[in-house]
Amino acid sequence: MKIVHVGYAHRPNDIRIFQKECTSLAKYGHEVIYVTSEMNGEFVNDSCSNVEVITVKLQKTNKKLPFLLYCKDVKKVLDSLNADVYHFHEVVLLSVLLYMRKKGKRVIYDMHEDYPRQLQPGLYRRRGKILGTLLITITEIYENYCIRKADHVITATPHIEERCKKLTNTVTCIANYPIIYNDKNDTESFLEREKIVCYTGGISKTNGVFSIVKAMEQIDGTLYLAGNLSQELREQLMEYDGWSKVCELGYVSREEVQKVLQKSMVGLVVYLPTGNTVEALPNKLFEYMEAALPVIVSDFPLWKEIVEKNQCGICVNPNAPEEIAVAVNRILSNPKWAEEMGRNGKRIVQEKYNWGGVEKELIEIYQKIN
C-alpha cells in the first residue's frame, strides 16, 4: 500500500513515527511517506530507511494558532499524494483526518497521549478551573467523535486503549518500546565508570527537572542533561546550587545518546504526577534499561510494577529531591549492585519490552484495513 504518516509538532526523524512505525512499514514492502512541519528542523536520515519525508513550511501570518494554516496547507499536500491510508499522529490534525475520511480514504488515529488529561494542568493554570473544564470537555467530545470515525485507533499505553474501547472496537495498543540495535557497546564495568547521572529527552517542569537539579545539591556526581532547554527554564534552574553539577548537552542524536548512556551509572525518569504521566510508558525508561542502566523512576503504580518486579531500579517520590538524592547516592556508591540491576533491566527489555515484539501488531493493523 501507499501509506502517509502525518505529524505537526513532531520532528522529521521522530523516534516513534519515523524510526519505528514508518521504517517498519517500509521494511514490509509498503511505500511510506512521512509529512510533518518544518518547525523542528530539517530531515536527517540516520536509520538507512526507505521512507520519504516531506516537511511543510509554516506560514508566519498566524502566530497564535499556526496549526490552523498548517492544516489548510497539509490538506493540499495529502491530496496530491493520493495514498491508500493516512495515519495521523496529533489531535490538532483531526480536522484533516475527517477531511480525508470524507474523501473516502482510510484513516488511522495514533494517540500518543490522552490529550484531554494532558491539557488539564496548563488550562487550569491559564484559564481557571471552570473555563478550563469547559474547554477540556469540548476537546474530548470532538476527539471522541473522530475516534469513532477512524478506521483504526492506535494507542501508546493501555490506559488510553481502555478509554478508546468504550468508543470503538478497532483499537490496538502499540507501546513505545525501544528498538534494539546491534551496534551498542555497554560492556564497560560500572567499577570503571565515573559518577555520572543522566536524563535524556524532553525537558520541562512536569518532567521533574527542578527536582533533579535540586537533588544534585546532595549528590556526589555529575548530571548529563540531554535535550532542548528553553532559556527561561535554564535561568530558573541556574538559581539552584545543583546546577554547578550539570553538564548541559542540548539536543543530541541517537548515537550521541548511546554514548551518554554508556558513560552513565544511572538514568532518571522522575516525572511529576500531572496530566498523563501517571499512566505513561516513556520511551526513555526502556532505553535506559536496554542500555543496562539501573533506573530511578517516579513511584507510579505502573512504573513500580515494571521496575520493582524486575529489580532494575529504585522508585521515589518525584516531588522529593532529597529522596531522589538518596536513591542516586545508593547506586553511585554500589557499582556492583548497579551493574546487577542494569543487567536485569536489559534482560527484560530484550525478552519483552522491545519494538520487535510489537512491530507485528502494527503490520497486522494495515493488513486488516487493506
C-alpha positions in Angstrom: 0.0 0.0 0.0 0.9 3.7 -0.3 0.9 5.0 3.3 1.2 8.6 4.5 2.0 9.4 8.2 1.1 12.9 9.2 2.5 15.0 12.0 2.8 18.6 13.0 5.0 19.3 16.0 7.0 16.0 15.8 10.5 16.0 14.3 11.1 14.7 10.8 13.2 11.9 12.4 10.8 11.3 15.3 11.6 8.1 17.1 8.1 6.6 17.3 6.8 7.9 13.9 9.8 7.8 11.6 12.3 5.4 13.2 9.7 2.9 14.4 6.4 2.9 12.6 7.3 4.3 9.2 10.5 2.3 9.0 8.8 -0.9 10.0 6.1 -0.5 7.4 8.7 0.3 4.7 10.6 -2.9 5.7 7.4 -4.9 4.9 7.2 -3.6 1.4 4.9 -0.6 1.7 5.5 2.8 0.1 5.8 5.1 3.1 5.8 8.9 3.2 6.0 11.0 6.4 4.6 14.5 6.2 5.3 17.0 9.1 6.0 20.7 9.6 9.4 22.3 9.3 9.2 23.8 12.8 11.6 21.2 14.3 14.4 21.3 11.8 15.4 19.6 8.6 15.3 15.9 8.0 18.4 13.9 8.8 18.1 10.2 7.9 20.2 8.3 10.5 18.4 5.0 10.1 19.0 4.0 6.5 15.3 4.0 6.0 13.4 3.9 2.6 10.9 6.4 4.0 10.3 9.6 2.1 10.0 12.7 4.3 8.2 15.9 3.3 8.4 19.0 5.5 5.7 21.6 5.1 6.7 25.3 5.5 4.7 27.1 8.2 3.1 30.4 7.4 4.0 33.2 9.7 0.7 35.1 9.5 -1.0 33.2 12.3 1.4 33.4 15.3 -1.2 32.2 18.0 -2.6 29.2 16.2 -0.2 28.4 13.4 -1.5 24.8 13.1 -4.8 26.1 11.6 -2.9 27.4 8.5 -0.8 24.2 8.5 -3.9 22.1 8.4 -5.1 24.0 5.4 -1.7 23.6 3.6 -1.2 20.0 4.5 -4.6 19.0 3.0 -3.3 20.1 -0.4 -0.1 18.0 0.1 -2.1 14.9 1.2 -4.5 15.3 -1.8 -1.5 15.4 -4.2 -0.1 12.2 -2.7 -3.2 10.1 -3.3 -2.3 7.4 -0.8 -4.3 4.4 0.4 -4.0 5.1 4.1 -3.4 8.3 6.1 -2.0 7.8 9.6 -2.4 10.9 11.9 -0.4 11.5 15.0 -1.7 14.6 16.7 -5.0 15.9 17.9 -4.6 19.2 16.1 -4.8 17.2 12.8 -8.2 15.7 13.5 -9.9 18.2 11.1 -7.6 16.9 8.4 -8.4 13.3 9.4 -12.1 14.0 8.9 -11.4 15.7 5.6 -9.5 12.6 4.2 -12.2 10.3 5.6 -14.9 12.2 3.8 -12.9 11.8 0.6 -13.2 8.0 1.0 -9.6 7.4 2.3 -8.8 5.0 5.1 -7.5 6.9 8.2 -5.7 5.8 11.4 -5.5 7.9 14.5 -2.4 7.3 16.6 -2.9 8.6 20.2 0.5 9.2 21.8 -1.2 10.9 24.7 -4.6 11.1 26.5 -4.9 14.7 25.2 -7.7 16.0 27.4 -5.9 14.8 30.5 -2.6 16.3 29.1 -4.3 19.7 28.7 -5.7 19.8 32.2 -2.8 21.3 34.3 -2.0 24.0 31.8 -5.6 25.1 31.1 -6.5 25.1 34.8 -3.5 27.4 35.4 -4.1 29.8 32.5 -7.9 29.8 32.2 -9.2 28.8 35.7 -10.9 25.6 36.6 -14.4 26.4 35.3 -13.3 27.6 31.8 -10.6 25.0 31.7 -13.0 22.2 32.4 -15.3 23.5 29.6 -12.5 23.6 27.0 -11.3 20.1 28.0 -14.9 18.8 27.7 -15.3 20.2 24.3 -11.9 18.8 23.2 -12.8 15.4 24.4 -16.2 15.4 22.7 -14.6 16.3 19.4 -11.8 13.8 19.8 -14.3 11.0 20.7 -16.3 11.8 17.6 -13.1 11.5 15.4 -12.1 8.3 17.2 -15.4 6.7 16.1 -14.8 7.9 12.5 -11.3 6.4 12.2 -10.8 3.1 10.5 -8.4 2.1 13.3 -7.1 3.8 16.5 -3.6 3.1 17.8 -2.7 4.0 21.4 0.7 4.3 23.1 -0.5 3.0 26.5 -3.1 0.5 27.9 -4.7 3.4 29.8 -5.5 5.3 26.5 -6.6 1.9 25.0 -9.2 1.4 27.7 -10.6 4.9 27.1 -10.9 4.2 23.3 -12.5 0.7 23.8 -15.6 2.5 25.1 -15.9 4.2 21.7 -14.7 1.7 19.1 -13.8 -1.9 18.6 -11.0 -1.1 16.3 -8.3 -0.1 18.7 -4.8 -1.5 19.4 -2.2 -0.6 22.0 1.3 -0.3 20.5 3.6 0.7 23.3 6.6 2.9 22.7 9.2 0.3 23.4 12.7 0.8 22.2 14.4 -0.5 19.1 17.1 -3.0 20.0 20.2 -2.1 17.9 23.2 -4.4 17.5 25.7 -1.5 17.5 25.6 -0.8 21.2 28.6 -1.4 23.5 27.7 -1.4 27.1 30.4 -3.8 28.3 32.4 -1.3 30.4 32.3 -2.3 34.0 30.4 0.0 36.4 33.6 -0.1 38.6 35.4 1.8 35.8 32.7 4.4 35.2 32.6 7.9 36.5 29.8 9.0 38.8 27.5 10.3 36.1 23.7 10.5 36.3 21.8 11.1 33.1 18.5 12.4 31.8 17.7 12.4 28.1 14.7 13.7 26.2 12.1 16.4 26.7 13.0 18.9 29.5 10.1 20.6 31.3 8.8 21.2 34.8 6.4 18.3 34.5 9.3 16.0 33.6 10.8 16.7 37.0 13.8 18.7 36.0 13.6 21.0 39.1 13.5 18.0 41.4 16.5 16.5 39.6 18.7 19.7 39.7 17.7 20.3 43.3 18.7 16.7 44.2 22.1 17.2 42.6 23.0 19.5 45.5 23.2 16.4 47.7 24.8 14.1 45.1 28.4 13.3 44.7 28.4 13.2 40.9 27.6 14.9 37.6 24.3 15.2 35.8 24.4 14.8 32.0 21.3 16.7 30.8 20.5 15.9 27.1 17.6 17.7 25.4 16.3 21.1 24.4 16.2 23.5 27.3 14.4 26.9 27.0 16.3 30.0 28.1 13.5 30.8 30.6 13.8 27.3 32.2 17.6 27.4 32.2 17.6 30.7 34.0 15.3 29.3 36.7 17.4 26.2 37.1 20.6 28.2 37.4 19.3 29.6 40.7 19.8 26.1 42.3 23.2 25.2 43.7 22.9 21.8 42.0 23.2 23.5 38.6 27.0 23.6 39.1 27.0 19.8 38.8 25.0 19.9 35.5 26.6 19.2 32.1 24.1 20.6 29.6 24.4 18.8 26.3 21.4 20.2 24.4 19.6 18.1 21.7 21.7 15.1 20.7 21.4 12.4 18.1 20.6 8.7 18.8 24.3 7.9 18.5 25.3 10.6 21.0 22.6 9.5 23.4 24.0 6.0 23.4 27.5 7.4 24.2 25.9 9.2 27.2 24.2 6.1 28.4 27.4 4.1 28.1 29.2 6.6 30.4 26.5 6.8 33.0 25.7 4.8 36.1 22.0 5.6 36.5 19.1 7.0 34.4 16.4 9.3 35.7 12.7 9.3 34.9 11.1 11.3 37.7 8.0 12.8 36.0 5.6 14.7 38.3 2.1 13.2 38.7 0.3 15.6 36.3 -1.8 15.0 33.2 -1.0 11.7 31.6 2.3 11.0 33.3 1.0 8.5 35.9 -0.2 6.1 33.1 2.5 6.9 30.6 5.1 4.4 29.3 8.0 6.8 28.5 10.4 5.5 25.8 13.4 6.7 27.8 12.7 4.3 30.6 13.1 1.3 28.4 16.0 2.9 26.6 17.9 3.2 29.9 17.0 -0.4 30.7 18.1 -1.7 27.3 21.4 0.1 27.8 21.9 -1.9 31.0 21.5 1.2 33.2 19.7 1.0 36.6 16.8 3.5 36.7 15.3 5.8 39.3 11.7 6.5 38.5 8.6 8.1 39.9 6.7 5.8 42.3 3.6 5.5 40.0 1.9 2.1 40.2 2.5 1.2 36.6 6.2 2.1 36.8 6.7 0.3 40.1 5.3 -2.9 38.7 7.9 -2.8 35.9 10.9 -1.6 38.0 10.4 -3.4 41.3 9.2 -6.6 39.8 12.3 -6.9 37.6 14.7 -5.5 40.2 16.2 -2.9 37.8 16.0 0.3 39.8 14.5 2.4 42.6 11.1 4.1 42.8 10.9 7.5 44.5 8.6 10.4 45.2 9.3 12.8 42.3 8.4 15.8 44.4 11.0 14.9 47.0 14.6 15.9 45.8 16.1 14.5 49.0 14.6 11.1 48.3 16.0 11.2 44.7 19.4 12.2 46.0 19.4 9.3 48.5 18.5 6.8 45.7 21.1 8.2 43.4 23.9 8.1 46.0 23.0 4.5 46.9 23.5 3.4 43.3 26.7 5.5 42.7 28.3 4.1 45.9 27.4 0.5 45.0 28.7 -0.1 41.4 28.3 -3.9 41.6 24.7 -3.6 42.7 24.1 -1.0 40.0 25.6 -3.4 37.4 23.3 -6.2 38.5 20.2 -4.0 38.3 21.3 -2.9 34.8 21.6 -6.5 33.7 18.1 -7.2 35.0 16.7 -4.3 33.1 18.4 -5.2 29.8 17.3 -8.8 30.0 13.6 -7.9 30.4 13.7 -5.4 27.6 15.3 -8.0 25.3 12.6 -10.5 26.3 9.5 -8.3 26.5 9.7 -4.5 26.3 11.1 -4.0 22.8 9.8 -2.7 19.4 10.4 -6.0 17.7 7.7 -7.6 19.9 5.0 -5.1 18.9 6.0 -4.4 15.3 3.9 -7.3 14.0 0.8 -5.8 15.6 1.3 -2.6 13.5 1.7 -4.7 10.3 -1.5 -6.7 11.2 -3.5 -3.5 11.6 -2.6 -2.5 8.0 -3.4 -6.0 6.7 -6.9 -5.8 8.3 -7.8 -2.4 6.7 -6.2 -3.2 3.3 
